Amino acid sequence: PKMFGGSQLFASQGIAFGDSPAKSAAAETPSKRARVDEKESCLPVTIRAMEMALSQRASTGEDALKFYGSEPSTLILVAAVESVVRQGASLEMTLNDATGRMKARFFVTEAAAYLDRIVPGRYVSAFGSVRAAPVVHFAMNGVRIVESADEVSYHMIEVAHAAVRLRKDQNKAEAPKRAFEEAAERFLTPEKLQPAVPST
């Protein structure tokens, strides 16, 4: 998958996927790259952004969860752990990133010593997707401990950068539609003529 805002965003999260962006871009056609950007991307988000996306989906009745018109396949979140409960092969957490609070779940597939360091008060960086059932929660596909406070700041910068870029792309995509609607409204709305002033 390709990250909005460039490959350096992956590096700050400590996540690597497949070939380098340069190699992948060379092998892809422009139309395929466009589909990858829209459907198969990673997106840094906040809890508030996930809540707003869920609210928008509920109001529109759409199946897809969209962020500024895009449908990322993977979300990246950096947040503080407020509580954690270990239940068999899963970790149940409550995360807080100062924009909101959300439940999170991570299924442990193999023993890892670092999981014991996930305790209340620690920050974690996780990637996954947001689910609405059985309750709203962040389903983690991977999680790691944040080792530096700078990572929290970098993540928020990445969130803002991605949001600005997506909004800009969304406005460009919607511009022709708005122009057509405005032209149609001017064409279909009768022009209001001022009454003639009788000559004296």
Contacts in CASP RR format, 6 or more apart in sequence:
PFRMAT RR
TARGET T0000
AUTHOR 0000-0000-0000
METHOD contacts of the structure
MODEL  1
PKMFGGSQLFASQGIAFGDSPAKSAAAETPSKRARVDEKESCLPVTIRAM
EMALSQRASTGEDALKFYGSEPSTLILVAAVESVVRQGASLEMTLNDATG
RMKARFFVTEAAAYLDRIVPGRYVSAFGSVRAAPVVHFAMNGVRIVESAD
EVSYHMIEVAHAAVRLRKDQNKAEAPKRAFEEAAERFLTPEKLQPAVPST
1 17 0 8 1.000
1 36 0 8 1.000
1 40 0 8 1.000
1 41 0 8 1.000
1 42 0 8 1.000
1 73 0 8 1.000
1 74 0 8 1.000
2 21 0 8 1.000
2 24 0 8 1.000
2 36 0 8 1.000
2 37 0 8 1.000
2 40 0 8 1.000
2 41 0 8 1.000
2 42 0 8 1.000
3 9 0 8 1.000
3 10 0 8 1.000
3 41 0 8 1.000
3 42 0 8 1.000
3 43 0 8 1.000
3 44 0 8 1.000
4 37 0 8 1.000
4 41 0 8 1.000
4 42 0 8 1.000
4 43 0 8 1.000
4 44 0 8 1.000
4 70 0 8 1.000
4 72 0 8 1.000
4 161 0 8 1.000
4 162 0 8 1.000
4 165 0 8 1.000
4 166 0 8 1.000
5 158 0 8 1.000
5 161 0 8 1.000
5 162 0 8 1.000
5 165 0 8 1.000
6 21 0 8 1.000
7 20 0 8 1.000
7 21 0 8 1.000
9 42 0 8 1.000
9 44 0 8 1.000
9 158 0 8 1.000
9 162 0 8 1.000
10 16 0 8 1.000
10 17 0 8 1.000
10 42 0 8 1.000
12 151 0 8 1.000
12 154 0 8 1.000
12 155 0 8 1.000
12 158 0 8 1.000
13 44 0 8 1.000
13 76 0 8 1.000
13 125 0 8 1.000
13 127 0 8 1.000
13 155 0 8 1.000
14 125 0 8 1.000
14 144 0 8 1.000
15 42 0 8 1.000
15 76 0 8 1.000
15 127 0 8 1.000
17 42 0 8 1.000
25 33 0 8 1.000
28 36 0 8 1.000
37 70 0 8 1.000
38 70 0 8 1.000
38 71 0 8 1.000
39 71 0 8 1.000
39 73 0 8 1.000
40 73 0 8 1.000
41 70 0 8 1.000
41 72 0 8 1.000
41 73 0 8 1.000
41 74 0 8 1.000
42 72 0 8 1.000
42 73 0 8 1.000
42 74 0 8 1.000
42 75 0 8 1.000
42 76 0 8 1.000
42 127 0 8 1.000
43 67 0 8 1.000
43 70 0 8 1.000
43 72 0 8 1.000
43 74 0 8 1.000
43 75 0 8 1.000
43 76 0 8 1.000
43 162 0 8 1.000
44 75 0 8 1.000
44 76 0 8 1.000
44 77 0 8 1.000
44 78 0 8 1.000
44 155 0 8 1.000
44 158 0 8 1.000
44 159 0 8 1.000
44 162 0 8 1.000
45 67 0 8 1.000
45 75 0 8 1.000
45 76 0 8 1.000
45 77 0 8 1.000
45 159 0 8 1.000
46 77 0 8 1.000
46 97 0 8 1.000
46 99 0 8 1.000
46 100 0 8 1.000
46 156 0 8 1.000
46 159 0 8 1.000
47 77 0 8 1.000
47 79 0 8 1.000
47 95 0 8 1.000
47 96 0 8 1.000
47 97 0 8 1.000
47 99 0 8 1.000
47 100 0 8 1.000
47 101 0 8 1.000
47 102 0 8 1.000
47 138 0 8 1.000
48 99 0 8 1.000
48 100 0 8 1.000
49 67 0 8 1.000
49 99 0 8 1.000
49 159 0 8 1.000
49 163 0 8 1.000
50 75 0 8 1.000
50 77 0 8 1.000
50 102 0 8 1.000
50 130 0 8 1.000
50 138 0 8 1.000
51 100 0 8 1.000
51 102 0 8 1.000
51 136 0 8 1.000
53 65 0 8 1.000
53 66 0 8 1.000
53 67 0 8 1.000
53 130 0 8 1.000
54 65 0 8 1.000
54 130 0 8 1.000
54 132 0 8 1.000
54 136 0 8 1.000
56 66 0 8 1.000
57 63 0 8 1.000
57 64 0 8 1.000
57 65 0 8 1.000
57 66 0 8 1.000
64 71 0 8 1.000
65 71 0 8 1.000
65 130 0 8 1.000
67 166 0 8 1.000
68 163 0 8 1.000
68 166 0 8 1.000
68 167 0 8 1.000
68 170 0 8 1.000
69 166 0 8 1.000
69 170 0 8 1.000
70 166 0 8 1.000
70 169 0 8 1.000
70 170 0 8 1.000
73 129 0 8 1.000
74 127 0 8 1.000
74 128 0 8 1.000
74 129 0 8 1.000
74 141 0 8 1.000
75 127 0 8 1.000
75 128 0 8 1.000
75 129 0 8 1.000
75 130 0 8 1.000
75 138 0 8 1.000
76 125 0 8 1.000
76 126 0 8 1.000
76 127 0 8 1.000
76 128 0 8 1.000
76 155 0 8 1.000
77 95 0 8 1.000
77 97 0 8 1.000
77 125 0 8 1.000
77 126 0 8 1.000
77 127 0 8 1.000
77 128 0 8 1.000
77 138 0 8 1.000
78 97 0 8 1.000
78 123 0 8 1.000
78 124 0 8 1.000
78 125 0 8 1.000
78 126 0 8 1.000
78 146 0 8 1.000
78 151 0 8 1.000
78 152 0 8 1.000
78 155 0 8 1.000
78 156 0 8 1.000
79 95 0 8 1.000
79 96 0 8 1.000
79 97 0 8 1.000
79 102 0 8 1.000
79 123 0 8 1.000
79 124 0 8 1.000
79 126 0 8 1.000
80 95 0 8 1.000
80 96 0 8 1.000
80 97 0 8 1.000
80 121 0 8 1.000
80 122 0 8 1.000
80 123 0 8 1.000
81 93 0 8 1.000
81 94 0 8 1.000
81 95 0 8 1.000
81 118 0 8 1.000
81 119 0 8 1.000
81 120 0 8 1.000
81 121 0 8 1.000
81 122 0 8 1.000
81 123 0 8 1.000
81 124 0 8 1.000
82 93 0 8 1.000
82 94 0 8 1.000
82 95 0 8 1.000
82 96 0 8 1.000
82 101 0 8 1.000
82 120 0 8 1.000
82 121 0 8 1.000
83 93 0 8 1.000
83 94 0 8 1.000
83 120 0 8 1.000
84 91 0 8 1.000
84 92 0 8 1.000
84 93 0 8 1.000
84 94 0 8 1.000
84 118 0 8 1.000
84 119 0 8 1.000
84 120 0 8 1.000
85 91 0 8 1.000
85 92 0 8 1.000
85 93 0 8 1.000
86 92 0 8 1.000
88 108 0 8 1.000
89 107 0 8 1.000
89 108 0 8 1.000
89 109 0 8 1.000
90 105 0 8 1.000
90 106 0 8 1.000
90 107 0 8 1.000
90 108 0 8 1.000
91 105 0 8 1.000
91 106 0 8 1.000
91 108 0 8 1.000
91 115 0 8 1.000
91 118 0 8 1.000
91 143 0 8 1.000
92 103 0 8 1.000
92 104 0 8 1.000
92 105 0 8 1.000
93 103 0 8 1.000
93 104 0 8 1.000
93 105 0 8 1.000
93 106 0 8 1.000
93 118 0 8 1.000
93 124 0 8 1.000
94 101 0 8 1.000
94 102 0 8 1.000
94 103 0 8 1.000
94 104 0 8 1.000
95 101 0 8 1.000
95 102 0 8 1.000
95 103 0 8 1.000
95 104 0 8 1.000
95 124 0 8 1.000
95 138 0 8 1.000
102 130 0 8 1.000
102 136 0 8 1.000
102 137 0 8 1.000
102 138 0 8 1.000
103 135 0 8 1.000
103 136 0 8 1.000
103 137 0 8 1.000
103 138 0 8 1.000
104 126 0 8 1.000
104 137 0 8 1.000
104 138 0 8 1.000
104 139 0 8 1.000
104 140 0 8 1.000
105 137 0 8 1.000
105 138 0 8 1.000
105 139 0 8 1.000
105 140 0 8 1.000
106 126 0 8 1.000
106 140 0 8 1.000
106 142 0 8 1.000
106 143 0 8 1.000
108 115 0 8 1.000
114 144 0 8 1.000
114 145 0 8 1.000
117 145 0 8 1.000
118 124 0 8 1.000
118 143 0 8 1.000
118 145 0 8 1.000
122 145 0 8 1.000
122 146 0 8 1.000
123 145 0 8 1.000
123 146 0 8 1.000
123 149 0 8 1.000
123 151 0 8 1.000
123 152 0 8 1.000
124 143 0 8 1.000
124 144 0 8 1.000
124 145 0 8 1.000
124 146 0 8 1.000
125 143 0 8 1.000
125 144 0 8 1.000
125 145 0 8 1.000
125 146 0 8 1.000
125 151 0 8 1.000
125 155 0 8 1.000
126 138 0 8 1.000
126 140 0 8 1.000
126 142 0 8 1.000
126 143 0 8 1.000
126 144 0 8 1.000
127 140 0 8 1.000
127 141 0 8 1.000
127 142 0 8 1.000
128 138 0 8 1.000
128 139 0 8 1.000
128 140 0 8 1.000
128 141 0 8 1.000
128 142 0 8 1.000
129 138 0 8 1.000
129 139 0 8 1.000
129 141 0 8 1.000
130 136 0 8 1.000
130 137 0 8 1.000
130 138 0 8 1.000
130 139 0 8 1.000
131 137 0 8 1.000
131 138 0 8 1.000
131 139 0 8 1.000
146 152 0 8 1.000
END
